[in-house]
Amino acid sequence: MCRGQSRLSHHQPAARSGAIAQEDHMEADVQERALPTFSLAERDRRWRRVLELMATEGIDVLVAPANTASYNKAQSDARYLTQFGMVEESVACVFPRDGRVIGLGGPSSKLAAGWIDDVRTPRRTFAEAIVAALKEIGAQRPTIGICGLAPSPLLFMRAPDGVVGHTLVEKLRAELPDARIVSGTEVMAEARMVKSEEEIAFLEKGVRLAEAGLQALLDTARPGIKESACYAALVAAEIARDCTLPFMIGWVSGPVGHVYPRLTQATQRILQDGDVILNEIEGRWAGYTAQIDQSTFVGDVPSECRDAWAIGVDSFNRTVAAMKPGVTYGELIRACADTPSVAGWSARLVLHGRGLGDDGPLITTPPFDPAVVERPLQEGNVFVVKPAVHREGRGETARFGDSVVVTATGARRLGARSTDFATYNVGVS
């Protein structure tokens, strides 16, 4: 299946040689800056699945609007359908069941080309460009599904108000008064839940980037070093390996038992002997976001850290061992909670999807959505599994997490790092 149009050449016979040379130069510029891309077979797989779900939901055309919020994840549906986009560069897509797909983006769309022939660069007027595209394809009385108009249990769970701007909705209502506007979130949520082999390979590359960042942190963190210097080393290591920007770093730090609440950037605080740093570290490859979670123990830390660490690793391993197609998320929650306690430390499952954006489900703190608890795992689901370890209401001492893919026979870690406590105990006197 191919819904892109062949790009035909209509050069005049008398075209100037200077114009041809300029085109050749532009092609060379694109080639040397080319971004990682997916195959046409991957495009067709995605589009076919989306079309099936649109038909089931009675949606005639999907609109994936531009929104660079939340580390660009709010426009992940547009990137999923077009595969282009860069840091803080707006991307949108008009995706009809019948007719040509229209992509809206910026200069980077030329660096990830090949999927869509009709690519437009509206700069800041995305709402107007979307309405114009809908009119062009004859969508005067359709059911329009707007991606992200409302959240679902499997997508945009962290955005309960949705991620769609008021201006776009009002323009659609004003200029296409006979159209029916509905949320397209459920269509894209289901389409994106199962990752292909190509997507899993991109996520595995993301894990390698995150692991490189962690290693740079471990090499830098010592008593007397500024936390911001450790953060800079981590970020630099990922960027040097072509990590997509922006990527999220969760940062919790301080003396064991007295850490400061989670930040997303390190401060100028000086590390002290007996500190712990708990990190969520993303690695992004062509926008695909993997995550690892890790505690770094600085200097001589209390013995309770080893007990908490043992629970973190054991609960992670038990959860991953329980993962296979057909097992429900509720069963995973129980498998993690059943981890035998050590010195009063116990575990609670924290898990959420990994992919292009705010992929679901989101299992953090109860109560959980019954539809999620009862849903079975599928081959091709990818999550970060990162159990929370706590004792007497106190946590934030130790955590181990990794990105994991569900296979036909079980689960496979995408990462390769050690679970040995000593690996992460740096600056020991």
C-alpha positions in Angstrom: 0.0 0.0 0.0 1.3 3.4 -0.9 -0.6 6.6 -0.3 2.2 8.9 -1.1 2.3 10.4 -4.6 5.1 10.0 -7.0 7.0 13.3 -7.3 7.1 14.0 -11.0 9.5 16.3 -12.6 8.2 19.1 -14.8 11.4 21.0 -15.7 11.2 23.1 -18.8 13.6 22.1 -21.6 15.3 25.4 -21.4 16.0 25.3 -17.6 19.0 27.3 -16.6 22.1 25.4 -15.7 22.5 27.6 -12.6 19.1 26.4 -11.3 20.1 22.8 -11.8 23.4 23.4 -10.0 21.5 24.9 -7.1 19.2 21.9 -6.8 22.2 19.5 -6.9 23.8 21.6 -4.1 20.6 21.4 -2.0 20.4 17.6 -2.5 24.0 17.3 -1.3 23.1 19.5 1.8 20.3 17.2 2.6 22.3 14.0 2.2 25.0 15.0 4.5 22.5 16.0 7.2 20.0 13.1 6.7 18.3 11.9 9.8 17.6 8.3 10.9 14.4 7.2 9.1 12.1 4.2 8.8 11.4 2.1 5.7 8.4 2.5 3.3 7.3 -0.9 4.6 7.1 0.6 8.1 5.1 3.5 6.8 2.7 1.2 5.1 2.3 -0.9 8.3 1.5 2.1 10.4 -0.9 3.8 7.9 -2.7 0.5 7.3 -3.4 0.0 11.0 -4.5 3.6 11.5 -6.9 3.4 8.5 -8.4 0.2 10.0 -9.0 1.9 13.3 -10.4 5.1 11.6 -12.9 2.9 9.8 -13.9 1.2 13.0 -14.4 4.5 14.8 -16.2 6.2 11.8 -13.5 8.8 11.4 -13.0 10.2 7.9 -9.9 12.2 8.4 -7.4 12.5 11.3 -5.8 15.8 12.2 -2.6 15.6 14.2 -1.9 19.1 15.3 1.4 20.8 16.1 2.3 21.2 19.8 5.9 21.2 21.0 4.9 20.9 24.7 6.3 18.2 27.0 9.6 17.6 25.3 7.8 17.7 21.9 5.8 14.7 22.9 2.5 16.5 22.5 2.8 16.3 18.7 4.1 12.7 18.7 1.0 11.6 16.6 2.1 13.9 13.8 5.6 12.6 13.9 4.3 9.0 14.0 2.5 9.6 10.7 5.2 11.7 9.0 8.5 10.7 10.7 9.8 14.3 10.5 10.4 16.8 13.3 13.3 18.3 15.3 13.7 20.0 18.6 11.0 22.6 19.2 10.0 22.4 15.4 6.3 22.2 15.0 4.9 19.3 13.0 1.3 18.4 11.9 -0.5 16.1 9.6 -3.8 15.8 7.8 -4.5 12.1 7.3 -7.7 11.2 5.3 -9.1 7.7 4.8 -9.4 8.6 1.1 -7.0 11.0 -0.6 -3.5 12.2 -0.2 -1.7 12.6 3.1 -0.5 16.2 3.8 2.4 16.8 6.1 3.2 20.1 7.8 6.6 20.8 9.1 9.8 22.8 9.0 13.2 22.6 7.3 14.0 19.2 8.9 11.2 17.6 6.9 13.6 17.5 4.0 16.1 15.5 6.2 13.5 12.7 6.9 11.8 12.6 3.5 10.4 9.7 1.5 7.0 9.0 3.2 4.9 12.0 2.0 5.1 14.0 -1.2 2.8 16.8 -0.1 4.9 18.5 2.6 4.2 22.2 3.5 6.0 24.6 5.7 3.4 27.0 7.2 5.8 28.4 9.8 3.5 29.7 12.6 0.1 29.5 10.9 -0.6 25.8 11.5 -4.3 26.1 12.2 -4.9 28.0 9.0 -2.8 25.5 7.0 -4.7 22.5 8.5 -8.1 24.1 7.6 -6.8 24.8 4.0 -5.6 21.3 3.6 -8.9 19.9 4.7 -10.7 22.0 2.2 -8.4 20.9 -0.6 -9.0 17.3 0.0 -12.8 17.9 -0.1 -13.4 17.3 3.6 -16.5 19.6 3.9 -18.9 17.3 5.8 -16.6 14.7 7.4 -16.1 13.3 10.9 -12.8 14.8 11.8 -10.8 13.1 14.6 -8.3 15.5 16.3 -5.4 13.7 17.9 -5.0 14.7 21.5 -8.4 16.4 21.8 -9.0 14.3 24.9 -6.7 11.9 26.8 -7.1 8.1 26.8 -5.8 5.5 29.2 -3.2 4.6 26.6 -2.1 8.1 25.3 -1.7 11.6 26.7 -2.5 10.2 30.2 -0.4 13.1 31.7 -2.5 15.7 29.9 -6.1 15.3 31.3 -7.2 18.5 29.5 -5.8 17.3 26.1 -3.1 18.9 24.0 -5.1 20.7 21.3 -5.2 24.5 21.1 -8.5 26.4 21.2 -7.7 28.3 18.0 -7.6 25.2 15.8 -10.9 23.9 17.1 -12.6 27.3 16.6 -11.3 27.6 13.1 -12.5 24.1 12.2 -16.0 25.0 13.6 -16.1 28.3 11.8 -14.8 27.2 8.4 -16.2 23.7 8.2 -19.5 24.1 10.0 -20.9 20.8 8.7 -18.0 18.7 10.0 -18.4 16.6 13.1 -15.4 17.0 15.4 -14.4 14.1 17.7 -11.3 13.0 19.5 -8.8 10.9 17.5 -6.7 9.9 20.5 -8.1 6.4 20.8 -7.2 5.6 17.2 -3.6 6.6 17.6 -3.3 5.1 21.1 -4.2 1.7 19.8 -2.1 2.0 16.7 1.0 3.0 18.6 0.7 0.4 21.5 2.4 -2.4 19.5 5.9 -1.5 18.3 7.4 -3.0 15.1 10.9 -4.5 14.9 12.1 -1.2 13.4 10.6 0.8 16.3 12.1 -1.5 18.8 15.5 -1.1 17.2 15.2 2.7 17.5 14.3 2.3 21.2 17.2 0.0 21.8 19.5 2.7 20.4 17.8 5.1 22.8 18.7 2.9 25.7 22.4 2.8 24.6 22.4 6.6 24.6 20.9 6.7 28.1 23.5 4.2 29.3 26.3 6.4 27.9 24.8 9.4 29.8 24.7 7.3 33.0 28.3 6.3 32.6 29.4 9.9 32.2 27.5 10.7 35.4 29.2 7.8 37.2 32.6 9.0 36.0 31.9 12.5 37.3 30.0 12.3 40.5 32.2 12.5 43.6 32.0 14.4 46.9 32.9 18.0 46.3 31.6 18.1 42.7 28.7 20.3 41.7 25.6 18.5 40.7 25.3 20.7 37.6 28.7 19.4 36.4 27.5 15.8 36.7 24.3 16.8 34.8 26.4 18.5 32.1 28.6 15.4 31.6 25.5 13.2 31.2 23.8 15.4 28.7 27.0 16.0 26.7 27.6 12.3 26.4 24.2 11.7 24.9 24.4 14.7 22.5 27.8 13.6 21.3 26.2 10.4 20.2 23.5 12.1 18.2 20.7 11.9 20.8 17.5 13.7 19.7 16.7 16.8 21.7 15.0 17.5 24.0 15.2 14.6 26.4 14.1 14.4 30.0 16.4 13.9 33.0 14.7 13.4 36.3 16.9 14.5 39.2 16.4 13.6 42.9 19.4 14.2 45.1 20.6 14.8 48.7 21.6 12.9 51.8 20.1 9.4 52.0 16.8 9.8 53.7 16.6 13.6 53.2 16.5 14.1 49.4 15.0 17.1 47.7 11.9 16.5 45.6 12.2 15.6 41.9 13.7 18.3 39.6 14.3 18.1 35.8 17.6 19.9 35.9 20.5 19.7 38.4 21.4 22.7 40.5 24.7 24.2 41.7 24.5 22.1 44.9 27.8 20.4 45.9 27.7 16.6 46.3 28.5 15.4 49.8 29.7 12.1 51.1 26.7 9.9 51.8 24.5 11.5 49.1 22.3 9.6 46.7 21.2 10.7 43.2 18.2 9.1 41.7 17.8 9.6 38.0 15.3 9.0 35.2 17.4 9.2 32.1 15.9 9.3 28.7 17.7 8.5 25.5 16.1 9.5 22.2 16.8 8.3 18.7 14.9 10.0 15.9 12.4 11.0 18.6 11.9 7.5 20.0 12.3 7.7 23.7 13.7 5.0 25.8 14.4 5.4 29.6 16.6 3.9 32.3 16.3 4.6 36.0 19.2 4.5 38.4 20.5 5.4 41.8 24.0 6.7 42.2 25.4 6.3 45.7 28.1 8.9 46.5 30.9 8.0 48.9 30.2 6.1 52.1 26.4 5.6 52.3 24.3 3.9 55.0 23.9 0.1 54.8 20.2 0.5 54.3 21.0 1.6 50.7 22.1 -2.0 49.9 18.9 -3.4 51.3 16.8 -1.0 49.3 18.9 -1.7 46.2 18.4 -5.4 46.6 14.6 -4.9 46.7 14.7 -2.6 43.6 16.6 -5.2 41.6 14.6 -8.2 42.8 11.2 -6.5 42.1 12.4 -5.5 38.7 13.5 -9.0 37.8 10.3 -10.5 39.2 8.1 -8.1 37.2 10.0 -8.7 34.0 9.9 -12.5 34.5 6.1 -12.3 34.7 5.7 -10.3 31.5 4.4 -12.2 28.5 1.5 -11.8 26.0 -1.9 -12.4 27.7 -0.7 -11.5 31.2 -2.7 -8.5 32.5 -1.3 -5.3 34.0 -3.0 -6.2 37.2 -1.0 -9.4 37.4 2.2 -7.4 36.9 1.2 -5.1 39.7 0.7 -8.1 42.0 3.9 -9.8 40.9 5.9 -6.7 41.9 4.1 -6.2 45.2 4.8 -9.9 46.1 8.6 -9.3 46.2 9.7 -10.5 49.6 10.7 -7.5 51.8 14.2 -6.9 53.1 14.7 -5.0 56.4 11.2 -3.5 56.0 11.8 -2.4 52.4 9.1 -3.4 49.9 8.2 -2.6 46.2 5.4 -1.1 44.2 5.2 -1.3 40.4 5.9 1.8 38.4 5.6 1.2 34.6 4.7 3.3 31.6 4.9 3.0 27.8 7.9 4.0 25.7 7.8 5.2 22.2 7.5 8.5 20.5 5.7 10.3 23.2 3.5 9.9 26.3 2.8 6.3 25.4 0.6 4.3 27.7 -0.4 2.8 30.0 0.7 4.9 33.0 1.0 2.8 36.2 2.4 4.9 39.0 0.2 5.4 42.0 -3.2 3.8 42.8 -6.0 3.8 42.2 -5.6 2.5 38.6 -8.0 2.6 35.7 -9.9 -0.8 35.7 -9.6 -0.9 31.9 -5.8 -0.8 32.2 -5.6 -3.3 35.1 -7.6 -5.8 33.1 -5.9 -5.2 29.8 -3.6 -8.0 28.6 0.0 -7.4 27.4 0.7 -7.7 23.7 3.8 -8.8 21.8 5.6 -5.6 20.8 4.6 -3.6 23.8 7.5 -1.6 25.2 7.7 -0.1 28.7 10.0 1.3 31.2 9.8 -0.9 34.3 11.0 0.9 37.4 9.6 -0.3 40.7 9.4 2.2 43.6 11.1 1.0 46.8 9.7 2.2 50.1 9.8 1.6 53.8 7.4 3.1 56.4 6.2 5.6 53.8 9.7 6.7 52.8 11.2 6.0 49.4 13.7 7.7 47.1 16.7 5.7 48.3 17.2 3.1 45.5 15.7 2.4 42.1 16.6 0.3 39.2 14.7 0.5 35.9 15.1 -0.4 32.3 13.2 -0.4 29.0 11.6 -3.8 28.3 9.9 -5.3 25.2 7.3 -8.0 25.4 8.2 -10.8 23.0 6.2 -13.9 22.0 7.8 -16.0 24.8 8.4 -13.4 27.5 10.1 -10.1 28.0 13.6 -8.8 27.0 15.5 -6.0 28.5 16.7 -3.5 26.0 19.5 -2.4 28.3 22.7 -4.2 29.3 23.8 -2.6 32.5 24.9 -4.4 35.7 22.7 -4.8 38.7 25.7 -4.9 41.1 25.5 -2.3 43.8 29.2 -1.6 43.7 29.0 -0.4 40.1 26.9 2.6 41.2 28.7 3.4 44.5 31.2 6.1 43.4 33.8 8.1 45.2 34.2 5.6 48.1 37.0 6.6 50.4 
